[in-house]
Amino acid sequence: MRVDEHGTRHSAESATLAQDPVRTSGDVHLVLPAYNEATALPRLLRRVAGVGIAGRITVWVVDDGSSDGTADCVADVRGLDVRLVRHPVNLGLGQAVQSGLRAALAVAEPDHVVVVMDADDTHDPGVIPQLLQEIVAGADIVICSRFVEGGDDSTAPRFRRLLSRGAAVVLGRALKVDGVQDFTSGFRAYRASLLHRATAHWGERLVEERGFACMVELLMKLRHCGPVVSEIPLKLRYDRKPGASKLKLGRTLRQYLLLLTRDRLTPVPFKKL
């Protein structure tokens, strides 16, 4: 880790990659955990195909035991390399993210970028180039945030907004991760080398949560790698979501509390990851 004359932190990997931003933006793995998203997923994939760097993106759709033909949506998407990972039964968002990351990292080079976003068409894939710019500028993790200037979640249900804001306050005080305001956002970019290092330590335990708390868990574990984190505005388009929310408020709150408790009781890795 180095600090430049402006006080900005840069990892050794980011300094190397910043010299060749074209090469960095040429290798992107997009992980889409999907459960019964046969209506939304085709629309989203068409939007991804319309991104300027679509020819350089490999999409990993994780069909998490869907019963509506979600897996069939990956066929015949023109101009896009779409690959399917299937769970025979529904295992939950956390295990879908874990399977998608495992598949992507099996082929990803250290200078590649892994992006995770929701498959329900509420996230705009058009910001992927901006995520890559942040990586090139020195970030190891880039979060699409509802809580920075320009972010907006006004289309989401009131209980979802209250949960997200409450979690942001509690997690911000408990975890103190520099550069993070939106701890629960499901739209993020990661430097592949960071995920490789974390996977070398945690293995299959990198993501253990089954539900929506998995995004917080992943950030909690990655913080031990000393990443540089940045955020860009997220305009959540919940009005594009075709079905009801799969988030269960009470269950998710319990997951967050248990996650914080476990984090307090788990020894910090004794060496820098």
N, C-alpha and C positions, 0 to 999 in steps of 0.2 A: 504494500500500500504506500502511495506517495501523496503528498499534498502540494498543489501548484501554488503560484504566487498569489492566486485569488482565494486561497484557502479551500479549494475544491479537492475532495479526495478521489483518487484514481487507483484502481487495482493494477497490478503489473499486466494482467491480461488485457484490460481495457486500453492501456497505453499502446500495446502492440496492435490491437484491432483498429484503433482510431486512425492509424496510418493508412488503412485500406478499407474505407467505408463501403465501397462497391462490393468487395468480396464478402463483407459482413452481411450486407443486405441480400446476398444471393442464396443464402441457406437458411430457410425458416421452416420450422416444424410447428404446425398449428394443431393443437389437441382440442377436440370437441367431445366432451362427455355428453352422451345423449340417451335419454330414457323417454320413449314414446314421443318422439319429436318428428314424426313423419310429415306433419303439416308444415312446421317451421324450418326444418333442416334443408329442404330443397331451395327455399328462398335464400337462406343464409349462404349456401354453397354457391349460388349464382352471384351473390354479392361479393363473395371472396374471389370468384373467378374474374370479377370486374376490377379488382385491385391492380394497380399498375405493375406490381411485381408478382402477380399470380403465377407466372411461369416458374418462379423460384420457390414456391411454397409447396410443401408436402403436408396434406391434411390427414390427420389421424382421427377418424370417427370411432368413438368407443360406444358401441351399442350395448347398453347395460341391461340386457334381458328384456328388451322392448317387446310388446305384443301387437304393435300397430304397423309393422313393416318398415320401421326406421332403417334397418339394414339395407333395404332395397333402394334407398335414396342415394346411395353412394355410386350407383352405376350410371354411366353415360353422362358424367358432368364434363362438358367440353372445356378444354383449356385449363384443367386442374388435375393434379395428381392426388387422388383421394384413396386412402387405404383404410381398411376396416379391421377393427379389433372387436371381438364379440365375447360377451359374457352370456352363458346359457341361461342364467337366472339373474334377477336384479340384485346387485350387491351394494348399491348406494353410490352417491356422488364421489365419495372419497376413494373408493376402490376403482371407479371409472377413471378418475384423474391419475391414480397410481398406474393403472394399466396403460393409459395413454403416454405418460411420461416414460415408462419402461420401454414401450415400443419405439418411441422417438429417440431415446438415448441409445438404443441398441445400434442405431445407424448414424447418430449425430456426431459431428466432429466438435472439438472443443470450441472452435470459433463460430459455431452455429448458434441460432437463437431459437428458443422454444416458447411459443405463445399458447396460453390456455384461455379459452373464452367459452361462454355459454352457447349451447346449440339451439336456443329458443328464439333466436333472431332479435334479441333485445340489445345486443352489442354491435357496434359498427366496425366491420373489418377494415373500413377505409382508413382507420387510424394506425393500422399495422406499420406503415412506413414511418410514422412519427415515433412509434415504439422503438423501431430499429435505430432511428436517429439518436434517441436517448442512450441506447446501448453503446453506439459508436462514441458518444460524448463522454462515456465513462461509467454509466450505470451498469450494475449487475442484475438488478431487478427493476422493472418499470411497472407501476400499478396505474391502471385506468381508474381515476378517483372521482367520486361524486362530490367530494368535499373540498376541492380546490377551486380557485376562480375559473369559471367557465364550465364547471361540472354541474349536472342537474339530474335529479331523480324524481321530479314532480309527477311523472306518469305512474310511479309505483304506488301500490296500496299503502295506506297510512301505516298499517302495522309493520310493513316491511321497512318503511322509512324510519320509524321509531326504533326498530331493532337495530338497524344499521348505525344510526346515530348514537344510540346507547352503547353499542359494542365499541364504537370508535372511541368514546370517552373512557370507558373502563379499560380497554386493551391498551390505549395510548398511555395511560397512567401505570398499568401493570408491566408492560413490556418495554416501553421506552426505545422503540426502534427509530433511529434517525430517518427523517424524510417520509414517514408514513402517517397519513391521516385516515385513509380508508383501508382498514385491516381486513374487511370481509369481501372486497371486490373479487369477482371471479374472472376478471379480464386482466391478465398480466403477461409480461414478457420476462424471460429468464435467460441469462447467458448460460449456454449448455455446459461450459466448463464448471460453473458453479454447481449445477445439478449433478454433474459427474462426481464432484468432490463430496457432496452431501450423500449421494447414493453409496459411495465407497464406504462411508461411515455407518449409515443407518440401514442400507440394503432395503429389504421389503418393508421395513418399519418407517420408511421416509414419510409415508402417509398411512396412518392407522385409523383415523376417524372415518366413519362411513357416510356421515351426512355433510351438511353445509359448513360445519366447523373445520373441514379439512383444509380450507384455504388459509385459515388462521394458523392451524397446526404447521402447515408447510412453511409459512413465514417465520414462525417461532423457531423451527429447526434450522432454517437457512441463516438466521441471524447469527448463529454461532460460527458461520464462515466469514463474518465481518464484511457483508456485501455493501456496496454503494447502492442506495435505493432512491429512485425518483418517482414522481407522479405526474401524469398528464390528465387533463380534464376528461371525464366520461359523461356523455349525455345519454343516460339510460333511456331506452325506448321500450318501456314496458307495454305501451299501447300496441306494439307489434307482436306481443306474445299471444299465440292462438288459444292457449288453454289456461287452466287454473294453476296457481303456484303450487310447486311441490314442497315448499318449505313449511315445516310445522313449527310454529312459534315456540311453544313450550319445550319441545324436544331440542330445538336448536339452542335455546337459552341454557338448558341443562348441559348440553355438549360444551358450550363455551366455559361454563363454570368448572366442569370436570377437567377440561383441557388446561385451564389456568392452574388448577390444583395439582394436576400431574406434572406440569412444567415446574412448579415450585419444588416438587419432591424428587424430580429426576436430576441426577448429577450432571453438571455442565461438562461437556467433553473436555478431558484433561489436556488435550493439545489442540492447537489451532487447526481447523479443518481446511 
